[in-house]
């Protein structure tokens, strides 16, 4: 059933009422038209018309492939979607057939190929709960064996020993709160090798499998690395250079255990790749690159090291010879974002996942000796003409305090003179995340099919721009990030091709909070907003998010148990300022979300409706923090396009005459 803003009689009366009477007449909770179809619950959302679903289907049918490891015979494992969810596939040669290996309703996560043995480990949860269970898959028998406890714990970050005989992973099995380290070997149950408070991860086994490099993550700005002796259980923490806490990324033993390689921002704004030799001397290998190193890998033959950098949202790959760290030339890669990568078992090739603004993720293989780049997958784009896809322009604008904020600007290829385009500002989550130059079929549809402009900013608090930038929104600085969006609204007003009267905001998770906060702070400048799994009150969020992640979030948002911080959180909560949200709002949520619980969506919907405002509300009962199933994601996307059509596109058309 299609809802209407007001019944026809009420609408006719409203046209005759003075403004004050109209305000009084509409200051009641609007009627809610609820529809339940399978696992979908929608309120006040019109059914997407068939022609919209048909137009969208080609864009939504695009799919990519991501590298998940090499098998001993030289094939690669990838994750890709041919049905509802991502599953594991095997590819034996360049552009070869994708042989599907796993067949589950839930997506396969954290896939890691097993060294020396034809198999891999993967994780899956139920309905987006994120209580992932780990399974060991044997490619010889085509059987999967669960190695964790079922549904009672969250298990992640699997790591194989170099010979494939042991598997380390992080788990909450002990008490449901702390993330300990466990090791599984053989066919017996896993062994709890590190029982400590907090969140711990393993990053590498020594070559003999007797030691484990580990670290405790305090926040994105602070980690504490160490080494665990698996036989004795002795934990030795490494000293951190400098006076301030530092962030650490991957830690790996050097070949033949000649020291360690690691990434850290010790004494630096950025995550720098470093080598610590046995004598304690440290060499910064990427000191000449003023950007973060996002990952690295070491060849098993000990001859090469490869690492990736994130340079203003664009990925670069670098190869070094070992042990002298001399640079080795690489073939030119497409301009885009680098995902998972790794050396082949013989060390002669590097598989790398690449995603660009105009193409989904694909896996390429670099032959080091030949200096060649070969595509191993060619992902589908729904039969669309990929040459029509639009690449964004990287712009920078000045915020309220002079800080330079980067943003990707998508605009239609051909804009008729005098046209003023509606705009959607898309805000990433995290907040310690980053918007990248990646392929988005939804953005391509909005630009090509709807004639809209899209701006994707990296407001303060985003990663990738240095330690100082990352911390500029912490605690009581939270609203400074919202003011960055206010400055972007100012930038939009200065662009002759953009319509400042038709600006929408879209975001998920923390980006959902940013949507709500922007609608609260700039109600007269936002025409509509879409909040997906968004935070509506940091106090209620921290009290209800799962216990295993609460302390990590308090470092970023503040501790709600502190009276002063609690008062600040209540003051800025969109749920407590819902009377300022006067533009149309669309809230979407997964019922099983362990991060931002369903209650965050329910309370903002109630509060906005209590002020007489209509809210579109969508819940999927089989989803968690986002929508992993294609059918759900497709329906949500169609509803979102319908929402933009109504409030941004049609809002710019002349109103029909009153009869």
C-alpha positions, 0 to 999 in steps of 0.5 A: 500500500502506498502511503501519502503524507496527508489524506486527500481531505486533510490536504484540501483543508490544509490549503485553506488553513492559515500557516499557524493553523496548519502548524497546529494541525500537523503537530501530531504523529503522522499515521504509520503505514506498515508492511511486513514482507518476509524479513523486511519491515517497512513503514511509510515507504511507497513500493518502488515502481517496476520501472525503477527496479528494472533500471536499477537492476543492471547497476546492482548486478555489478560484482567484484572479486577480492584476493583471499590467498594462493593455493599450493598449486598456484591457483588463487582464492577469491571472494565474489558474489554470484547469488545473495552473498559473497562466497569463496571461489577458486581460479586456476589461471588468468581469466579462468572459470570461477569455481565456487567452493562455499555455498552458504546463506551467510557471507564468507568472511576473513578467508585465509588460504592455508600454507602448504595444504590445499585448504583455507579458513573462513568465518561466517555469522548468522543474520549479521550478528557478527558472532563469527564462527571459524571453519577449516575447509579441506579442498581435498575432501571438500568438507568444512569443519567448525573449530570454534564454539558455535554461536556463543562467541565472536571469532576473528582475525585468523592467522596460519603458521608458516607451515600451515600446522597451527591457526591463531585467532582472536576470540571472546570465548573465555568471558564474552567481553575480552578478546583473547588469543587462541591457537588451533592445531590438529583435530583437537579443540583450540587452546587459549594461549593468551588470557588478558583484559582487552582486545588482542590480535596475532600478527605472525608466527615465528618460522619454527611456530614456537613464538607469536607476535601479538598486540593489544589494540587500545584505540586506532591511535594506540596499540601495544605490541609484544611477543608470546612464547607459546610453550611457556606462555611468557609475554614480552611487551616491546618498548615504544619509542617516544613519549606519546602512545603510538599506533601499530599495524602489522608486525612480521618476523623478518626472513630467518627471524632477522628482526621484525618488520612493522608499521607504526606512527612512532614519532610520525604523523603517518603509519611508516614501514620500519625494520628493527634489526636484531641489534635494536637499530630501526630503519624507516623504509617509507620515511620519504612517503608522507602517507600511511602504509596500509599493509605489507607482505614478505615473500616466503623465499625471503627475497622481496617485501611488498607494501601499499600506501594510501596517498590521498585516497589512491593506492600505490604499490612498492616492492623492495629487495631483501635484505638491502631494501633496494627498490624494484620497479613494478608495472604501472597499476590502474589508479584506484584503491589497493585491497588484499595482496600477497606473494605466491608460494614460490615468491615470484608473483604478487596477487593484488586486488584493485578497485577504481572509480569506474570498475569493481574490484578485480585481481591482478597478478604481477610477475616480478621477473618479467615485470608484467601485470596480468588480469586474473578476474574480469568482473561484471558491470551488469552489461552497462557501458563502463565508458559512461561511468564517471570518475570524480574530481578531488576537491578541497574546501576550507572549514570553519577553522581554516582546516583543509577538507578533501572530498570526491566530487561526482557530477554528470558528464554533460550538464546543460548551461544554466542547470543547477544540479541536486546534490547528495553529500555521502558521509563515511562511517567509522569515524576512523575510516576514509572515503576512497576512490572506489567503484559505487554502482549506486553513485554511478546510477545517481549521476548517470540516471538521475542527473545528480551530483554527489560529494563524498568528503573526508571530514576531520576524524577520518583516517589517512590524513595523519594522526593529528587529523584523525583525533580532531573530532574526539570527545567534545570536539564531535561537533567540529566534524559536523561543522565541516559539513556546514562548510561544505554546504557553503562551498555548494552555495558558491558553485553555479552548477549546484542547487543549494536548495536541493541538498541531501545527506546520506551516511551509515553507522557514524555517518548515520549520526552525521546525517542526523546531526547535520539535519539538526544543525542545518535544518533550513539547508538540508532537503532530505536525509538517509541514516543507515544503522546510525547512532542517535544518542552516544549515551544510549549507544554506548550502553547498548553496544556489545560489551566486547567493543564498548571500551574501544568506542569510549576512546573515540566518543568519550566515556558516558560514565563521566558526568560531564561527558554524559551531559555533553553527549545528551546535549548533542544527541540528535534524538534529544534535538529531534524537533530541529529535524524538519526535513524528510528523513529515511532511517534504515536498520538491521535488526541484529546489529551488534554495533549500533543496536536497533534501539538507536533507530527506533528512538530517532524515528519515534522522536521525529514522528512525535513532532509531526514529521513523516519518517520512512523506516526500514528494518531487515530482520536478517541483517546486522550492521549493514545489508549483506544480502543482495535482495535486501540491499537492492530493495533498500537502494530502490527505496533510497532512489525513490526517496531522492526522486521525491525530495530532491528531483521532483522538489525542483519541478514547478508545482502543479496549479491548484484546482 
